[in-house]
Each structure stands twice: as C-alpha cells, then as structure tokens.
Amino acid sequence: MVSRIEPWGFFIVMGLVIANVLSAIWMRPVMGLTFGLIDTLLTPLAWLVK
C-alpha cells in the first residue's frame, strides 16, 4: 500500500512545507533542539573569547 504512494513522497512533503504544516509540527522543535545543541557546544568557546 505504501509503495504505491512512495513515488509521490517528495511532492507530498513539498506540499506540506508550502502549506506551512511541517514547519509548525516538525521544523520548529528540530530547529530549537539544534540551536540549543550548538549553543551548548559553543559555550566553552565563548568563555575563552571573553
């Protein structure tokens, strides 16, 4: 059943991105976690620069 939809996966995902569905559900939490991780990793460097 899923294999019949698979060729259309890219267009489905792009449609969800354009409709701003994925950004609210998926992208904001992922971006928040990524920014938090980058901030945590760069904190020692910021202490050295000050």
PQR file with spaces between the fields and no chain letter, atoms N, CA, C, O and H, PARSE charges and radii, in Angstrom:
ATOM       1  N    MET     1       0.830   -1.196    0.000 -0.4000 1.5000
ATOM       2  CA   MET     1       0.000    0.000    0.000 -0.0000 2.0000
ATOM       3  C    MET     1       0.878    1.264    0.000  0.5500 1.7000
ATOM       4  O    MET     1       0.642    2.190   -0.776 -0.5500 1.4000
ATOM       5  N    VAL     2       1.870    1.288    0.862 -0.4000 1.5000
ATOM       6  CA   VAL     2       2.734    2.460    0.943 -0.0000 2.0000
ATOM       7  C    VAL     2       3.607    2.584   -0.296  0.5500 1.7000
ATOM       8  O    VAL     2       3.931    3.696   -0.713 -0.5500 1.4000
ATOM       9  H    VAL     2       2.061    0.536    1.493  0.4000 1.0000
ATOM      10  N    SER     3       3.987    1.476   -0.884 -0.4000 1.5000
ATOM      11  CA   SER     3       4.852    1.520   -2.062 -0.0000 2.0000
ATOM      12  C    SER     3       4.172    2.211   -3.244  0.5500 1.7000
ATOM      13  O    SER     3       4.851    2.699   -4.147 -0.5500 1.4000
ATOM      14  H    SER     3       3.724    0.573   -0.545  0.4000 1.0000
ATOM      15  N    ARG     4       2.864    2.254   -3.246 -0.4000 1.5000
ATOM      16  CA   ARG     4       2.160    2.948   -4.325 -0.0000 2.0000
ATOM      17  C    ARG     4       2.229    4.462   -4.133  0.5500 1.7000
ATOM      18  O    ARG     4       2.147    5.212   -5.106 -0.5500 1.4000
ATOM      19  H    ARG     4       2.312    1.857   -2.513  0.4000 1.0000
ATOM      20  N    ILE     5       2.375    4.909   -2.908 -0.4000 1.5000
ATOM      21  CA   ILE     5       2.444    6.339   -2.607 -0.0000 2.0000
ATOM      22  C    ILE     5       3.891    6.840   -2.648  0.5500 1.7000
ATOM      23  O    ILE     5       4.128    8.037   -2.814 -0.5500 1.4000
ATOM      24  H    ILE     5       2.441    4.299   -2.118  0.4000 1.0000
ATOM      25  N    GLU     6       4.844    5.940   -2.499 -0.4000 1.5000
ATOM      26  CA   GLU     6       6.256    6.300   -2.391 -0.0000 2.0000
ATOM      27  C    GLU     6       6.765    7.203   -3.517  0.5500 1.7000
ATOM      28  O    GLU     6       7.494    8.151   -3.223 -0.5500 1.4000
ATOM      29  H    GLU     6       4.651    4.968   -2.364  0.4000 1.0000
ATOM      30  N    PRO     7       6.430    6.970   -4.766 -0.5600 1.5000
ATOM      31  CA   PRO     7       6.940    7.868   -5.820  0.2800 2.0000
ATOM      32  C    PRO     7       6.466    9.317   -5.661  0.5500 1.7000
ATOM      33  O    PRO     7       7.093   10.232   -6.195 -0.5500 1.4000
ATOM      34  N    TRP     8       5.392    9.529   -4.951 -0.4000 1.5000
ATOM      35  CA   TRP     8       4.839   10.865   -4.767 -0.0000 2.0000
ATOM      36  C    TRP     8       5.284   11.511   -3.463  0.5500 1.7000
ATOM      37  O    TRP     8       4.844   12.614   -3.138 -0.5500 1.4000
ATOM      38  H    TRP     8       4.882    8.786   -4.517  0.4000 1.0000
ATOM      39  N    GLY     9       6.148   10.842   -2.716 -0.4000 1.5000
ATOM      40  CA   GLY     9       6.565   11.316   -1.401 -0.0000 2.0000
ATOM      41  C    GLY     9       7.177   12.698   -1.418  0.5500 1.7000
ATOM      42  O    GLY     9       6.857   13.528   -0.567 -0.5500 1.4000
ATOM      43  H    GLY     9       6.505    9.946   -2.980  0.4000 1.0000
ATOM      44  N    PHE    10       8.057   12.959   -2.376 -0.4000 1.5000
ATOM      45  CA   PHE    10       8.696   14.272   -2.466 -0.0000 2.0000
ATOM      46  C    PHE    10       7.656   15.371   -2.644  0.5500 1.7000
ATOM      47  O    PHE    10       7.723   16.404   -1.978 -0.5500 1.4000
ATOM      48  H    PHE    10       8.317   12.284   -3.067  0.4000 1.0000
ATOM      49  N    PHE    11       6.704   15.155   -3.532 -0.4000 1.5000
ATOM      50  CA   PHE    11       5.681   16.170   -3.796 -0.0000 2.0000
ATOM      51  C    PHE    11       4.751   16.353   -2.600  0.5500 1.7000
ATOM      52  O    PHE    11       4.286   17.462   -2.338 -0.5500 1.4000
ATOM      53  H    PHE    11       6.650   14.316   -4.073  0.4000 1.0000
ATOM      54  N    ILE    12       4.482   15.284   -1.886 -0.4000 1.5000
ATOM      55  CA   ILE    12       3.648   15.382   -0.683 -0.0000 2.0000
ATOM      56  C    ILE    12       4.362   16.208    0.376  0.5500 1.7000
ATOM      57  O    ILE    12       3.765   17.090    0.992 -0.5500 1.4000
ATOM      58  H    ILE    12       4.859   14.383   -2.099  0.4000 1.0000
ATOM      59  N    VAL    13       5.649   15.918    0.586 -0.4000 1.5000
ATOM      60  CA   VAL    13       6.419   16.668    1.588 -0.0000 2.0000
ATOM      61  C    VAL    13       6.536   18.133    1.178  0.5500 1.7000
ATOM      62  O    VAL    13       6.377   19.019    2.019 -0.5500 1.4000
ATOM      63  H    VAL    13       6.134   15.201    0.086  0.4000 1.0000
ATOM      64  N    MET    14       6.809   18.403   -0.085 -0.4000 1.5000
ATOM      65  CA   MET    14       6.909   19.791   -0.540 -0.0000 2.0000
ATOM      66  C    MET    14       5.581   20.519   -0.392  0.5500 1.7000
ATOM      67  O    MET    14       5.559   21.701   -0.050 -0.5500 1.4000
ATOM      68  H    MET    14       6.939   17.684   -0.767  0.4000 1.0000
ATOM      69  N    GLY    15       4.487   19.837   -0.642 -0.4000 1.5000
ATOM      70  CA   GLY    15       3.172   20.446   -0.441 -0.0000 2.0000
ATOM      71  C    GLY    15       2.925   20.787    1.017  0.5500 1.7000
ATOM      72  O    GLY    15       2.353   21.832    1.328 -0.5500 1.4000
ATOM      73  H    GLY    15       4.505   18.876   -0.919  0.4000 1.0000
ATOM      74  N    LEU    16       3.353   19.913    1.906 -0.4000 1.5000
ATOM      75  CA   LEU    16       3.197   20.195    3.334 -0.0000 2.0000
ATOM      76  C    LEU    16       4.084   21.349    3.780  0.5500 1.7000
ATOM      77  O    LEU    16       3.691   22.146    4.633 -0.5500 1.4000
ATOM      78  H    LEU    16       3.817   19.064    1.654  0.4000 1.0000
ATOM      79  N    VAL    17       5.271   21.439    3.210 -0.4000 1.5000
ATOM      80  CA   VAL    17       6.161   22.562    3.537 -0.0000 2.0000
ATOM      81  C    VAL    17       5.571   23.871    3.038  0.5500 1.7000
ATOM      82  O    VAL    17       5.570   24.867    3.760 -0.5500 1.4000
ATOM      83  H    VAL    17       5.591   20.792    2.518  0.4000 1.0000
ATOM      84  N    ILE    18       5.072   23.875    1.817 -0.4000 1.5000
ATOM      85  CA   ILE    18       4.473   25.091    1.261 -0.0000 2.0000
ATOM      86  C    ILE    18       3.223   25.492    2.038  0.5500 1.7000
ATOM      87  O    ILE    18       2.957   26.680    2.221 -0.5500 1.4000
ATOM      88  H    ILE    18       5.073   23.066    1.230  0.4000 1.0000
ATOM      89  N    ALA    19       2.465   24.514    2.490 -0.4000 1.5000
ATOM      90  CA   ALA    19       1.250   24.800    3.255 -0.0000 2.0000
ATOM      91  C    ALA    19       1.568   25.160    4.704  0.5500 1.7000
ATOM      92  O    ALA    19       0.657   25.431    5.485 -0.5500 1.4000
ATOM      93  H    ALA    19       2.681   23.549    2.342  0.4000 1.0000
ATOM      94  N    ASN    20       2.852   25.166    5.071 -0.4000 1.5000
ATOM      95  CA   ASN    20       3.303   25.552    6.405 -0.0000 2.0000
ATOM      96  C    ASN    20       2.834   24.576    7.480  0.5500 1.7000
ATOM      97  O    ASN    20       2.707   24.953    8.645 -0.5500 1.4000
ATOM      98  H    ASN    20       3.593   24.946    4.436  0.4000 1.0000
ATOM      99  N    VAL    21       2.578   23.339    7.105 -0.4000 1.5000
ATOM     100  CA   VAL    21       2.172   22.324    8.071 -0.0000 2.0000
ATOM     101  C    VAL    21       3.392   21.751    8.772  0.5500 1.7000
ATOM     102  O    VAL    21       3.398   21.599    9.993 -0.5500 1.4000
ATOM     103  H    VAL    21       2.681   23.033    6.158  0.4000 1.0000
ATOM     104  N    LEU    22       4.424   21.432    8.002 -0.4000 1.5000
ATOM     105  CA   LEU    22       5.608   20.811    8.583 -0.0000 2.0000
ATOM     106  C    LEU    22       6.403   21.757    9.460  0.5500 1.7000
ATOM     107  O    LEU    22       7.033   21.318   10.422 -0.5500 1.4000
ATOM     108  H    LEU    22       4.419   21.555    7.009  0.4000 1.0000
ATOM     109  N    SER    23       6.390   23.044    9.153 -0.4000 1.5000
ATOM     110  CA   SER    23       7.188   23.961    9.959 -0.0000 2.0000
ATOM     111  C    SER    23       6.648   24.056   11.380  0.5500 1.7000
ATOM     112  O    SER    23       7.424   24.169   12.329 -0.5500 1.4000
ATOM     113  H    SER    23       5.878   23.401    8.371  0.4000 1.0000
ATOM     114  N    ALA    24       5.348   24.014   11.534 -0.4000 1.5000
ATOM     115  CA   ALA    24       4.766   24.125   12.870 -0.0000 2.0000
ATOM     116  C    ALA    24       4.920   22.833   13.662  0.5500 1.7000
ATOM     117  O    ALA    24       5.150   22.867   14.871 -0.5500 1.4000
ATOM     118  H    ALA    24       4.718   23.923   10.763  0.4000 1.0000
ATOM     119  N    ILE    25       4.795   21.708   12.996 -0.4000 1.5000
ATOM     120  CA   ILE    25       4.811   20.421   13.696 -0.0000 2.0000
ATOM     121  C    ILE    25       6.212   19.878   13.868  0.5500 1.7000
ATOM     122  O    ILE    25       6.530   19.304   14.910 -0.5500 1.4000
ATOM     123  H    ILE    25       4.607   21.680   12.014  0.4000 1.0000
ATOM     124  N    TRP    26       7.067   20.050   12.850 -0.4000 1.5000
ATOM     125  CA   TRP    26       8.333   19.335   12.838 -0.0000 2.0000
ATOM     126  C    TRP    26       9.541   20.263   12.874  0.5500 1.7000
ATOM     127  O    TRP    26      10.469   20.026   13.647 -0.5500 1.4000
ATOM     128  H    TRP    26       6.809   20.516   12.004  0.4000 1.0000
ATOM     129  N    MET    27       9.551   21.299   12.068 -0.4000 1.5000
ATOM     130  CA   MET    27      10.748   22.122   11.914 -0.0000 2.0000
ATOM     131  C    MET    27      11.059   22.966   13.140  0.5500 1.7000
ATOM     132  O    MET    27      12.228   23.074   13.513 -0.5500 1.4000
ATOM     133  H    MET    27       8.797   21.491   11.441  0.4000 1.0000
ATOM     134  N    ARG    28      10.078   23.560   13.774 -0.4000 1.5000
ATOM     135  CA   ARG    28      10.356   24.403   14.937 -0.0000 2.0000
ATOM     136  C    ARG    28      10.979   23.624   16.087  0.5500 1.7000
ATOM     137  O    ARG    28      11.963   24.095   16.658 -0.5500 1.4000
ATOM     138  H    ARG    28       9.129   23.472   13.471  0.4000 1.0000
ATOM     139  N    PRO    29      10.455   22.453   16.459 -0.5600 1.5000
ATOM     140  CA   PRO    29      11.124   21.694   17.522  0.2800 2.0000
ATOM     141  C    PRO    29      12.528   21.233   17.138  0.5500 1.7000
ATOM     142  O    PRO    29      13.435   21.262   17.969 -0.5500 1.4000
ATOM     143  N    VAL    30      12.714   20.809   15.892 -0.4000 1.5000
ATOM     144  CA   VAL    30      14.040   20.364   15.451 -0.0000 2.0000
ATOM     145  C    VAL    30      15.016   21.536   15.456  0.5500 1.7000
ATOM     146  O    VAL    30      16.161   21.384   15.882 -0.5500 1.4000
ATOM     147  H    VAL    30      11.977   20.785   15.216  0.4000 1.0000
ATOM     148  N    MET    31      14.579   22.699   14.988 -0.4000 1.5000
ATOM     149  CA   MET    31      15.452   23.868   14.987 -0.0000 2.0000
ATOM     150  C    MET    31      15.767   24.308   16.410  0.5500 1.7000
ATOM     151  O    MET    31      16.892   24.724   16.687 -0.5500 1.4000
ATOM     152  H    MET    31      13.650   22.823   14.642  0.4000 1.0000
ATOM     153  N    GLY    32      14.809   24.226   17.306 -0.4000 1.5000
ATOM     154  CA   GLY    32      15.066   24.578   18.701 -0.0000 2.0000
ATOM     155  C    GLY    32      16.098   23.666   19.335  0.5500 1.7000
ATOM     156  O    GLY    32      16.992   24.130   20.043 -0.5500 1.4000
ATOM     157  H    GLY    32      13.896   23.888   17.080  0.4000 1.0000
ATOM     158  N    LEU    33      15.978   22.371   19.083 -0.4000 1.5000
ATOM     159  CA   LEU    33      16.965   21.429   19.614 -0.0000 2.0000
ATOM     160  C    LEU    33      18.341   21.669   19.009  0.5500 1.7000
ATOM     161  O    LEU    33      19.351   21.595   19.710 -0.5500 1.4000
ATOM     162  H    LEU    33      15.252   21.994   18.508  0.4000 1.0000
ATOM     163  N    THR    34      18.385   21.952   17.722 -0.4000 1.5000
ATOM     164  CA   THR    34      19.662   22.203   17.053 -0.0000 2.0000
ATOM     165  C    THR    34      20.318   23.464   17.591  0.5500 1.7000
ATOM     166  O    THR    34      21.518   23.459   17.866 -0.5500 1.4000
ATOM     167  H    THR    34      17.565   22.012   17.153  0.4000 1.0000
ATOM     168  N    PHE    35      19.568   24.535   17.746 -0.4000 1.5000
ATOM     169  CA   PHE    35      20.138   25.769   18.281 -0.0000 2.0000
ATOM     170  C    PHE    35      20.603   25.581   19.715  0.5500 1.7000
ATOM     171  O    PHE    35      21.636   26.124   20.105 -0.5500 1.4000
ATOM     172  H    PHE    35      18.593   24.539   17.523  0.4000 1.0000
ATOM     173  N    GLY    36      19.855   24.823   20.502 -0.4000 1.5000
ATOM     174  CA   GLY    36      20.276   24.538   21.874 -0.0000 2.0000
ATOM     175  C    GLY    36      21.568   23.742   21.918  0.5500 1.7000
ATOM     176  O    GLY    36      22.441   24.015   22.742 -0.5500 1.4000
ATOM     177  H    GLY    36      19.015   24.382   20.184  0.4000 1.0000
ATOM     178  N    LEU    37      21.696   22.758   21.031 -0.4000 1.5000
ATOM     179  CA   LEU    37      22.911   21.953   20.966 -0.0000 2.0000
ATOM     180  C    LEU    37      24.112   22.801   20.532  0.5500 1.7000
ATOM     181  O    LEU    37      25.194   22.687   21.108 -0.5500 1.4000
ATOM     182  H    LEU    37      20.987   22.537   20.361  0.4000 1.0000
ATOM     183  N    ILE    38      23.922   23.632   19.538 -0.4000 1.5000
ATOM     184  CA   ILE    38      25.007   24.500   19.082 -0.0000 2.0000
ATOM     185  C    ILE    38      25.412   25.473   20.185  0.5500 1.7000
ATOM     186  O    ILE    38      26.601   25.709   20.400 -0.5500 1.4000
ATOM     187  H    ILE    38      23.043   23.724   19.071  0.4000 1.0000
ATOM     188  N    ASP    39      24.444   26.030   20.873 -0.4000 1.5000
ATOM     189  CA   ASP    39      24.738   26.950   21.976 -0.0000 2.0000
ATOM     190  C    ASP    39      25.515   26.243   23.075  0.5500 1.7000
ATOM     191  O    ASP    39      26.463   26.803   23.624 -0.5500 1.4000
ATOM     192  H    ASP    39      23.478   25.839   20.698  0.4000 1.0000
ATOM     193  N    THR    40      25.120   25.018   23.397 -0.4000 1.5000
ATOM     194  CA   THR    40      25.816   24.250   24.427 -0.0000 2.0000
ATOM     195  C    THR    40      27.241   23.920   24.007  0.5500 1.7000
ATOM     196  O    THR    40      28.159   23.982   24.826 -0.5500 1.4000
ATOM     197  H    THR    40      24.350   24.563   22.951  0.4000 1.0000
ATOM     198  N    LEU    41      27.432   23.575   22.752 -0.4000 1.5000
ATOM     199  CA   LEU    41      28.762   23.236   22.267 -0.0000 2.0000
ATOM     200  C    LEU    41      29.681   24.455   22.171  0.5500 1.7000
ATOM     201  O    LEU    41      30.892   24.327   22.347 -0.5500 1.4000
ATOM     202  H    LEU    41      26.686   23.525   22.087  0.4000 1.0000
ATOM     203  N    LEU    42      29.129   25.616   21.899 -0.4000 1.5000
ATOM     204  CA   LEU    42      29.941   26.820   21.739 -0.0000 2.0000
ATOM     205  C    LEU    42      30.140   27.616   23.021  0.5500 1.7000
ATOM     206  O    LEU    42      30.909   28.577   23.029 -0.5500 1.4000
ATOM     207  H    LEU    42      28.145   25.720   21.756  0.4000 1.0000
ATOM     208  N    THR    43      29.471   27.242   24.098 -0.4000 1.5000
ATOM     209  CA   THR    43      29.619   27.968   25.362 -0.0000 2.0000
ATOM     210  C    THR    43      31.063   27.992   25.860  0.5500 1.7000
ATOM     211  O    THR    43      31.532   29.057   26.263 -0.5500 1.4000
ATOM     212  H    THR    43      28.846   26.461   24.092  0.4000 1.0000
ATOM     213  N    PRO    44      31.793   26.872   25.854 -0.5600 1.5000
ATOM     214  CA   PRO    44      33.198   26.966   26.300  0.2800 2.0000
ATOM     215  C    PRO    44      34.039   27.899   25.432  0.5500 1.7000
ATOM     216  O    PRO    44      34.927   28.583   25.940 -0.5500 1.4000
ATOM     217  N    LEU    45      33.770   27.931   24.151 -0.4000 1.5000
ATOM     218  CA   LEU    45      34.492   28.835   23.263 -0.0000 2.0000
ATOM     219  C    LEU    45      34.165   30.293   23.611  0.5500 1.7000
ATOM     220  O    LEU    45      35.047   31.151   23.575 -0.5500 1.4000
ATOM     221  H    LEU    45      33.048   27.375   23.739  0.4000 1.0000
ATOM     222  N    ALA    46      32.929   30.566   23.940 -0.4000 1.5000
ATOM     223  CA   ALA    46      32.545   31.925   24.313 -0.0000 2.0000
ATOM     224  C    ALA    46      33.235   32.350   25.611  0.5500 1.7000
ATOM     225  O    ALA    46      33.568   33.524   25.771 -0.5500 1.4000
ATOM     226  H    ALA    46      32.212   29.869   23.969  0.4000 1.0000
ATOM     227  N    TRP    47      33.454   31.416   26.539 -0.4000 1.5000
ATOM     228  CA   TRP    47      34.167   31.739   27.772 -0.0000 2.0000
ATOM     229  C    TRP    47      35.619   32.086   27.479  0.5500 1.7000
ATOM     230  O    TRP    47      36.189   32.967   28.123 -0.5500 1.4000
ATOM     231  H    TRP    47      33.183   30.462   26.409  0.4000 1.0000
ATOM     232  N    LEU    48      36.220   31.403   26.514 -0.4000 1.5000
ATOM     233  CA   LEU    48      37.620   31.677   26.167 -0.0000 2.0000
ATOM     234  C    LEU    48      37.795   33.019   25.481  0.5500 1.7000
ATOM     235  O    LEU    48      38.822   33.678   25.646 -0.5500 1.4000
ATOM     236  H    LEU    48      35.757   30.687   25.991  0.4000 1.0000
ATOM     237  N    VAL    49      36.798   33.424   24.714 -0.4000 1.5000
ATOM     238  CA   VAL    49      36.892   34.671   23.961 -0.0000 2.0000
ATOM     239  C    VAL    49      36.733   35.867   24.869  0.5500 1.7000
ATOM     240  O    VAL    49      37.335   36.908   24.605 -0.5500 1.4000
ATOM     241  H    VAL    49      35.964   32.890   24.580  0.4000 1.0000
ATOM     242  N    LYS    50      35.957   35.767   25.918 -0.4000 1.5000
ATOM     243  CA   LYS    50      35.691   36.914   26.817 -0.0000 2.0000
ATOM     244  C    LYS    50      36.871   37.280   27.607  0.5500 1.7000
ATOM     245  O    LYS    50      36.814   38.217   28.404 -0.5500 1.4000
ATOM     246  H    LYS    50      35.469   34.921   26.133  0.4000 1.0000
